[in-house]
């Protein structure tokens, strides 16, 4: 009986110790921000997060341009993608860059949380 109890305790400890959010396999990207620009129709703007070439989250901004996105990171980096060209932005962390096609903001490797105080897009 003690043997079965000991095995049960070991199995339970193994299960509970393997379910931690500290595991890199469980990393999530979390982004919040605000879209601004002239004569924008926010219901026509799409914002998404992309990691390893795959969309991990998507939304449309509120009528005031605000948005929040969160999704599972498939590697150590992600980007914010817009269907409108990005003119400029300000962010809570440095190192972000606008892609060559102006449709993505590339977030530095290792960043999991970032706030874009303002993203100015073309109409």
Secondary structure, DSSP 8 states (H G I E B T S, - for coil): -HHHHHHHHHHHHHHHHT--TTSGGG-EEEEEEEEE-TT--GGG--EEEEETTEEEEEE---TTSEEEEEEE-SSS-EEEEESS-EEEEEESSS--EE-TTSSEEEE-TT--EEEEEEEEE--
